[in-house]
Amino acid sequence: MTELERRVAELERRLDVLESGPAAPTVAPGTFWALEGLKEQLSEVASGGVLFTGAVRLPGGDAEEGRRYEWQYGAVTDELLASDWTDMAEAFAALGHALRLRLLREVLGGRTSATELAELDDVGTSGQIYHHLRQLTAAGWLRSAGRGRYEVPAGRVVPLLVALTAARPV
């Protein structure tokens, strides 16, 4: 494929994403069942709180079932505001590079070995890939699965998708 063909294909892919817009919600608009449950749980907490939850199925594993992840985490507003946010800088910084985000997406999609990742277009040298994999691993977004393979830890799958959702334009 020529450079021009590759660039046109990438532009077409991006246009498709933009035109498709966000996925339709599975719950009728205006239905805040999760919010209502959170408010009930936090009825005694004046400052309120936040709740992140998800049930995700990704390709891989059992062909019929795929890989399933369920996750929920809540925090009280006062505790979040009082905590040292600088402790989270490394985790956010690791997500702050387009190639690292692409590597995470590829690992979630089933390309788990450094060799498979190095075969992708426009990812740089194997040394650069290992540099980014080390940063993602140090920040907890990836872990070694042995034999040059990587995986997103189960407890990070839904939080990663939440972070991506929060970063989308409103």
N, C-alpha and C positions, 0 to 999 in steps of 0.2 A: 504494500500500500504506500503510495507516495505521501509525502508530508502534507500536501494540499488535501488529498482525500481523507487523511486522518483528521486534519483540522476541521473539514466540513462535517465529517461524521460526529466529531465532538460537539460542534455547534448545533447540529440537529438533535443530539441527545439532550443538550442543555435546554433547547427550545421546547422539546417534549416535556421536560420536567417543569418548566415555567408555565406552559399552557395547561398541564394537567392539574396544577394547584394542589393544595393539601388534600389528603384523603378524606373522604366523607366520614363523619363521626358515626360510630356504631350505636350511639344512644341519641335519641331525638334531641335536637337543639333545645336549650332551656332546661334540660333535665340535669340537675346537679346532685345526683345521688351520692357521689363520693364526697362532695363538699358538705352536703347535709350530714353525712355520717361523721365527718371530721368535726364539724361544729358541735355535734352531740358529744363526741369524745372529749372535746376541749371546753365544754360548757363552764367549767370552773376556772379556766385559765383566761385572765383578762386580755392578755396580749395576743391570743390566738396562736396559730401555728400553720405549718405547711405539711402536705402529704404528697408523696410521689409513689406511684404504684404502676405495675405493668404485668401483663401476661403475654409472653413473646414466644413465637415458634419460628425457629430458623432452620434453613436446610441443613442436612447432614445427619449423622447418627442413623437411627432407624429410618429407612426410606419412607415408610408410611407416616411416622410420627414427627420426624425431624428432631431438633434439639429444643426442649421447652425450658423456659425460665419464668419464674414467678417471683416478684419482688415487691416489697412495700417498705417505705421508710417515712417516718414522720418526725418533725422537730417543732419544739415550742419557740415562738418568735423571740422571747426574752433570751433564751439560751443561745440562739443563733446570733443575735445582735451583740451579746456579751462575749462570744468566742473570738479567738484570735484568727482572723481571716487569712493572715499571712501563711498559716499552716496549710492552706489549700492552694497556694500559688503554684507549687510544682505540678499538681494534678491539672490545673487549668493551663499552665504553660505547655504541658505535654500535648494538649489538644490544640494548641495555637499554631500548628503548622499543617499546611494542606497535605503534605505527603504522609504525615503521621495519621491524619484522619483517613486518608485513602488506605493506608495499611490496616487500620482498625476495621474499616468496611470490608476489605478483602479477607481478613481473618474471620470475621463474622460470617462471611459468605462461603467459607470453606477452604480458602487457600491458607493453609496453616504453616507451611514450611518456608524457611528463609529462601530456599531454592525456588519455590513457586513464586514467591513475592519478587525475587530478583528477575524473573522472566517477564514481568509486566513491563509495558511501555512507560517511558518517562519516569522511572523511579530512581534513576541514578545507579551508581556503582554498588556492588555488594557491600563495600565498606560503609557507604552512606546509609544503606538499608539497615545494616547492623547497628549503626549509630542511633537511628530513629527507633529501632526495636528496643535498644537498651534504655532509651529515654522513656518509652511507653511502659516498659517493664519496671523501671525504677519508680515511676509515678503510680504503679498499680493498675494500669489499664490493660496490660498484658502480663502473662506469666509463661514461663517455659513449660512446655508439655513434653520435653525430652526429645532427643534426636533431632535437634534443629527445628522443632515445631513450636508454635506459639498458640495460645488461646486467650480469649478474653475471659477472666474469671467470672463464674456464674453470678456472683454478687455485684459485678460491674456492668453486665449486659444492659439491664433496664436503666440504671443511672446514666450510662453513656447515651442511650436513646433519649432519655429525659433532657440531658444537656444539649443534645442536638436539636431537640424540639424547642427548647427555650431559646436557642440561638437563631431560630428561623425568624425572618421578618414578620412583623405583626400586621 
